[in-house]
Amino acid sequence: MAAVPAPDPGPDAGATWHYGDPLGEQRAAATGAVVIDRSHRGVLAITGADRQSWLHTISSQHVAALPEGASTQNLSLDGQGRVEDHWIQSELGGTSYLDTEPWRAEPLLAYLARMVFWSDAAPAAADLAVLSLIGPALAEPELRDALGLTAAGQDALPAEMTAVALPGGGFLRRMPSAAGGPPELDLLVPREAVAGTLARLHAHGARPAGTWAYEANRVAALRPRLGVDTDERTIPHEVGWIGGPGVGAVHLDKGCYRGQETVARVHNLGRPPRMLVLLHLDGSGDRPQTGDPVTAGGRTVGRVGTVVEHADLGPVALALVKRGVPADTELIAGAVTPARIDEDSLPPADAPGAGRVAVDRLRSGPDLGS
């Protein structure tokens, strides 16, 4: 079927939204395999002997000694600990590859170039395109061959957040799957090889799908997207970006970096101001838009992020809402759409951070009974 372009303006403008059957594409991702052309995404490459130690000092993740083939999420924060950039980082063959949102590739490259100073690190745009694949059939031998894994000496899919260099150039990276969900892969190939790679994957059973299918899978897995599910006030704790390599995008046991004070303070005291949740939307009327308010009793309690029609869940959205809003709160997303929080999407119940425990212990005085 003919490709339907993604909405413009929109975060995926220039990509294919779907091929005439968006819900069928989602179901194919759950039962077979689909491939999504995300070549509008930006890719950078950093070379030089100091690249890892240099990136370590200016980003939130522990990447000073990221081993060959390892991948991780990473962030650049402002001085107040608010998220400015998010990228996926992979280490292969003496190069650190960073892929990020389409509209952030140039600003991120400009920022990195400004921060080099005397380090032996050279950031540049990479002529690589991102193709994403989802589905249980990715583990089957025929598709592994088509992906280039057999030629790379791999007889199985790599572990999650592990990248494998491919003989024809580029690399394959396995991404984390949702709990109980199918495997997810990113294939980064030279741009001139995109058409041939897609044709080969289609011929071996990977159904073409659009960004609608990718976004539905991402939203159901509660994975935030920079600039869509985040705003200018977002700190990493609000959207689940805390954790070491392979887990999150912020390592809590590393040296100084911009925004570290906020990260440490919120971690030690607990209770970030907002939380990322999944909203179930009333499907009988108009859908809210990204950036619309979420209200309760006429009072704004959050903002709408990604809105998508999911094949099994129906109309859903990610939203940043005030911490502690109960799951049974009657919400309105946008102007008129009734919404409710998916209880399973709520973060764990607040517990006092280590710093708060220490303060409370001091205030209560010595334990004379010990």
C-alpha positions as CSV (number, residue, x, y, z in Angstrom):
1,M,0.0,0.0,0.0
2,A,1.0,3.6,-0.5
3,A,3.0,5.3,2.3
4,V,1.1,7.9,4.3
5,P,3.4,10.7,5.5
6,A,3.6,11.6,9.1
7,P,1.8,14.8,10.2
8,D,3.7,18.0,9.4
9,P,4.4,19.8,11.6
10,G,5.2,17.0,14.0
11,P,8.2,15.2,15.5
12,D,8.3,12.6,12.7
13,A,7.7,15.0,9.8
14,G,9.4,13.6,6.7
15,A,8.9,10.0,7.8
16,T,6.2,7.5,6.9
17,W,3.3,7.4,9.4
18,H,1.8,4.2,8.1
19,Y,1.1,2.1,5.0
20,G,-2.7,2.1,5.1
21,D,-3.2,-0.3,8.1
22,P,-1.6,1.2,11.2
23,L,-3.4,-1.1,13.6
24,G,-2.5,-4.1,11.5
25,E,1.2,-3.0,11.5
26,Q,1.1,-2.9,15.3
27,R,-0.3,-6.4,15.5
28,A,2.4,-7.6,13.1
29,A,5.0,-6.2,15.5
30,A,3.5,-8.3,18.2
31,T,3.3,-11.6,16.2
32,G,5.8,-11.4,13.4
33,A,8.3,-8.7,12.5
34,V,8.1,-5.1,11.2
35,V,10.7,-2.6,10.0
36,I,10.3,1.1,10.5
37,D,12.3,3.7,8.5
38,R,13.5,6.2,11.1
39,S,16.2,7.7,8.9
40,H,15.0,11.2,9.7
41,R,16.7,10.7,13.1
42,G,20.1,12.4,13.5
43,V,23.3,10.4,14.0
44,L,26.7,11.8,15.2
45,A,30.1,10.1,15.4
46,I,32.8,11.1,17.8
47,T,36.4,10.0,17.3
48,G,39.7,10.7,19.2
49,A,41.6,9.1,22.0
50,D,39.8,11.3,24.7
51,R,36.3,10.9,23.4
52,Q,35.0,8.7,26.2
53,S,36.6,10.6,29.1
54,W,35.6,13.9,27.5
55,L,31.9,12.8,27.0
56,H,32.0,11.5,30.6
57,T,32.6,15.0,31.9
58,I,29.9,16.8,30.0
59,S,27.0,14.2,30.2
60,S,25.0,12.5,32.8
61,Q,26.0,8.9,32.1
62,H,29.1,6.9,33.2
63,V,30.8,6.5,29.8
64,A,34.5,7.0,30.7
65,A,35.2,3.3,29.9
66,L,32.2,2.1,28.0
67,P,33.4,-1.2,26.6
68,E,33.4,-2.2,22.9
69,G,29.8,-3.0,21.8
70,A,28.1,-1.4,24.8
71,S,25.2,1.0,24.3
72,T,23.5,3.3,26.8
73,Q,21.2,6.3,27.1
74,N,22.8,9.6,27.9
75,L,21.7,13.2,28.6
76,S,22.9,16.7,28.5
77,L,21.5,18.8,31.3
78,D,21.4,22.5,32.0
79,G,22.7,24.1,35.2
80,Q,19.4,23.5,37.0
81,G,19.4,19.8,36.1
82,R,16.8,20.1,33.4
83,V,17.0,17.9,30.3
84,E,18.4,19.6,27.2
85,D,19.4,16.6,25.1
86,H,18.8,12.8,25.1
87,W,20.7,10.3,22.9
88,I,21.5,6.7,22.5
89,Q,25.2,6.1,22.6
90,S,27.0,3.0,21.2
91,E,30.8,2.3,21.3
92,L,32.3,0.5,18.3
93,G,35.6,0.4,16.6
94,G,37.1,3.5,18.3
95,T,34.1,5.6,17.6
96,S,31.3,6.7,19.9
97,Y,28.0,6.9,17.9
98,L,25.2,9.1,19.2
99,D,21.7,9.1,17.7
100,T,19.1,11.6,18.7
101,E,15.9,13.4,17.7
102,P,15.8,14.9,14.2
103,W,15.6,18.5,15.4
104,R,18.3,18.1,18.0
105,A,21.1,16.7,15.9
106,E,22.5,20.1,14.8
107,P,22.2,21.8,18.1
108,L,23.8,18.8,19.9
109,L,26.7,18.8,17.4
110,A,27.2,22.5,17.9
111,Y,27.2,22.1,21.7
112,L,29.7,19.3,21.6
113,A,32.0,21.2,19.2
114,R,32.0,24.1,21.6
115,M,32.9,21.9,24.5
116,V,36.0,20.1,23.0
117,F,38.6,22.7,24.0
118,W,41.9,20.8,24.2
119,S,40.6,17.3,24.3
120,D,41.4,14.8,21.5
121,A,37.8,14.4,20.5
122,A,36.2,15.2,17.1
123,P,32.4,15.2,16.9
124,A,30.9,15.2,13.4
125,A,27.7,14.2,11.6
126,A,27.6,10.6,10.6
127,D,26.1,9.5,7.3
128,L,24.1,6.7,8.9
129,A,20.3,6.1,8.9
130,V,18.3,4.4,11.7
131,L,15.9,1.5,10.8
132,S,14.0,0.0,13.7
133,L,12.6,-3.5,13.9
134,I,10.1,-5.0,16.3
135,G,8.8,-8.5,16.6
136,P,9.4,-12.1,17.8
137,A,10.3,-13.3,14.3
138,L,13.5,-11.3,14.5
139,A,15.1,-14.2,16.4
140,E,14.4,-16.6,13.5
141,P,17.5,-17.6,11.3
142,E,16.1,-16.2,8.1
143,L,15.8,-12.7,9.5
144,R,19.0,-12.9,11.4
145,D,20.7,-13.6,8.1
146,A,19.0,-10.7,6.4
147,L,20.1,-8.4,9.2
148,G,23.7,-9.4,8.6
149,L,24.2,-11.1,12.0
150,T,25.2,-14.4,10.5
151,A,27.9,-12.7,8.4
152,A,29.0,-10.9,11.6
153,G,29.6,-14.2,13.3
154,Q,26.5,-14.0,15.5
155,D,24.3,-17.1,15.8
156,A,21.7,-15.3,18.0
157,L,20.4,-11.8,18.7
158,P,22.8,-9.8,20.9
159,A,22.0,-9.0,24.5
160,E,20.0,-5.8,25.2
161,M,21.9,-2.5,24.8
162,T,24.6,-4.3,22.9
163,A,25.8,-3.3,19.4
164,V,27.4,-5.5,16.7
165,A,29.4,-4.1,13.8
166,L,28.1,-5.3,10.4
167,P,30.4,-6.3,7.5
168,G,28.8,-4.0,5.0
169,G,29.2,-1.0,7.3
170,G,27.1,0.3,10.2
171,F,25.9,-1.7,13.1
172,L,23.0,-3.5,14.7
173,R,21.9,-2.6,18.3
174,R,19.4,-4.5,20.4
175,M,17.2,-2.2,22.5
176,P,15.4,-3.0,25.7
177,S,12.0,-4.7,25.2
178,A,8.9,-4.0,27.2
179,A,8.2,-6.6,29.9
180,G,7.1,-9.7,28.1
181,G,7.3,-7.8,24.8
182,P,9.0,-8.8,21.5
183,P,12.7,-8.1,20.6
184,E,13.5,-4.6,19.4
185,L,16.5,-3.7,17.2
186,D,18.0,-0.6,15.7
187,L,19.9,-1.1,12.5
188,L,22.2,1.8,11.6
189,V,23.3,1.6,8.0
190,P,25.0,3.9,5.5
191,R,22.3,6.2,3.9
192,E,23.0,5.0,0.4
193,A,22.2,1.4,1.6
194,V,18.7,2.2,3.1
195,A,16.7,1.2,0.1
196,G,18.5,-2.0,-0.5
197,T,18.4,-2.9,3.2
198,L,14.7,-2.3,3.4
199,A,14.1,-4.4,0.3
200,R,16.1,-7.3,1.7
201,L,14.3,-7.2,5.0
202,H,10.9,-7.0,3.3
203,A,11.8,-10.0,1.2
204,H,12.7,-12.0,4.3
205,G,9.4,-11.4,6.1
206,A,9.7,-8.0,7.9
207,R,6.6,-6.1,7.1
208,P,6.9,-2.4,6.4
209,A,5.5,-0.2,9.1
210,G,5.3,3.5,9.9
211,T,6.2,5.6,12.9
212,W,2.6,5.2,14.2
213,A,3.5,1.5,15.1
214,Y,6.8,2.5,16.6
215,E,5.2,5.2,18.8
216,A,2.4,3.0,19.9
217,N,4.9,0.4,21.1
218,R,7.0,3.0,22.8
219,V,4.0,4.6,24.6
220,A,2.8,1.3,25.9
221,A,6.3,0.6,27.3
222,L,6.2,4.0,29.0
223,R,9.4,5.2,27.3
224,P,9.5,9.0,27.1
225,R,10.6,11.0,24.0
226,L,12.6,14.2,24.2
227,G,10.7,17.3,23.3
228,V,7.4,15.4,23.1
229,D,7.0,13.8,26.5
230,T,9.4,16.3,28.1
231,D,9.2,20.1,28.4
232,E,11.6,22.8,29.4
233,R,11.2,22.0,33.1
234,T,11.7,18.2,32.9
235,I,14.3,16.7,35.2
236,P,15.5,13.1,34.7
237,H,13.8,11.7,37.8
238,E,10.3,12.6,36.4
239,V,10.5,10.4,33.4
240,G,12.5,7.4,34.6
241,W,15.9,8.3,33.2
242,I,17.8,7.6,36.4
243,G,20.1,4.5,36.3
244,G,23.5,3.4,35.1
245,P,24.5,2.2,31.6
246,G,22.0,-0.2,30.1
247,V,19.3,0.9,32.6
248,G,18.8,4.6,32.4
249,A,20.5,7.8,31.3
250,V,21.9,9.2,34.6
251,H,24.5,7.5,36.7
252,L,24.3,8.5,40.3
253,D,27.9,7.5,41.2
254,K,30.1,9.6,38.9
255,G,32.0,12.9,38.9
256,C,30.9,16.4,38.4
257,Y,28.8,17.4,35.4
258,R,26.4,20.2,34.6
259,G,23.2,19.8,36.5
260,Q,24.6,17.2,38.9
261,E,23.6,19.2,42.0
262,T,19.9,19.0,41.1
263,V,20.1,15.3,40.3
264,A,21.8,14.6,43.6
265,R,19.4,16.8,45.6
266,V,16.3,15.2,44.2
267,H,17.7,11.7,44.6
268,N,18.7,12.3,48.2
269,L,15.5,14.1,49.3
270,G,13.1,12.1,47.1
271,R,9.8,13.1,45.5
272,P,10.4,14.8,42.1
273,P,7.6,17.2,41.4
274,R,6.1,15.3,38.5
275,M,5.7,11.7,37.2
276,L,5.3,10.1,33.8
277,V,2.1,8.1,33.5
278,L,0.0,6.4,30.8
279,L,-3.4,7.9,30.3
280,H,-6.4,6.1,28.8
281,L,-8.4,8.5,26.8
282,D,-12.1,8.7,26.0
283,G,-12.3,7.7,22.3
284,S,-15.7,9.2,21.6
285,G,-14.5,12.8,20.8
286,D,-11.5,14.8,19.7
287,R,-8.0,13.7,20.9
288,P,-5.9,16.1,22.9
289,Q,-2.6,17.4,21.4
290,T,1.0,17.2,22.7
291,G,1.5,20.1,25.1
292,D,-2.2,20.4,26.1
293,P,-2.9,20.7,29.8
294,V,-4.2,17.8,32.0
295,T,-6.7,19.2,34.5
296,A,-8.5,17.8,37.6
297,G,-11.5,19.8,38.9
298,G,-10.6,22.7,36.7
299,R,-7.0,22.9,38.1
300,T,-4.0,22.1,35.8
301,V,-2.1,19.1,37.1
302,G,0.1,18.2,34.1
303,R,0.7,18.2,30.4
304,V,-0.1,15.8,27.6
305,G,2.9,14.2,25.7
306,T,2.6,11.6,22.9
307,V,-1.0,10.8,21.9
308,V,-1.6,7.6,19.9
309,E,-4.2,5.0,18.9
310,H,-3.0,1.6,20.2
311,A,-4.2,-1.6,18.6
312,D,-5.1,-3.2,22.0
313,L,-5.2,-0.3,24.5
314,G,-7.2,2.1,22.3
315,P,-6.5,5.9,22.5
316,V,-3.7,6.5,25.0
317,A,-1.2,9.2,25.8
318,L,1.8,9.7,27.9
319,A,1.5,12.6,30.4
320,L,3.6,14.4,33.0
321,V,1.4,15.0,36.0
322,K,2.0,16.2,39.5
323,R,3.5,13.6,41.8
324,G,0.9,12.0,44.0
325,V,-2.1,12.4,41.8
326,P,-4.2,9.3,42.6
327,A,-4.9,6.9,39.8
328,D,-8.7,7.2,40.3
329,T,-8.7,11.0,39.8
330,E,-11.1,12.2,37.1
331,L,-8.9,14.0,34.6
332,I,-9.5,16.0,31.5
333,A,-6.8,15.9,28.8
334,G,-6.8,19.0,26.5
335,A,-10.1,20.9,26.4
336,V,-12.7,18.2,26.8
337,T,-11.3,14.6,26.7
338,P,-12.0,12.5,29.8
339,A,-8.9,10.6,30.8
340,R,-7.8,8.2,33.6
341,I,-4.3,7.1,34.8
342,D,-3.3,3.5,34.1
343,E,-2.6,2.4,37.6
344,D,0.2,0.0,36.5
345,S,2.0,3.0,35.0
346,L,2.4,4.8,38.4
347,P,5.9,4.9,39.7
348,P,6.6,3.1,43.0
349,A,5.2,4.7,46.1
350,D,7.3,7.6,47.3
351,A,10.0,6.6,49.9
352,P,12.2,9.2,51.6
353,G,15.6,9.6,50.0
354,A,18.8,8.9,51.9
355,G,19.3,12.6,52.6
356,R,15.8,13.0,54.0
357,V,16.3,10.0,56.3
358,A,19.5,11.5,57.7
359,V,17.8,14.9,58.3
360,D,14.9,13.3,60.1
361,R,17.3,11.3,62.2
362,L,19.1,14.4,63.3
363,R,15.9,16.3,64.0
364,S,14.6,13.4,66.2
365,G,17.7,13.4,68.4
366,P,19.9,10.5,69.5
367,D,18.4,7.1,69.9
368,L,19.1,6.6,73.7
369,G,17.7,3.2,73.6
370,S,20.4,1.8,71.3
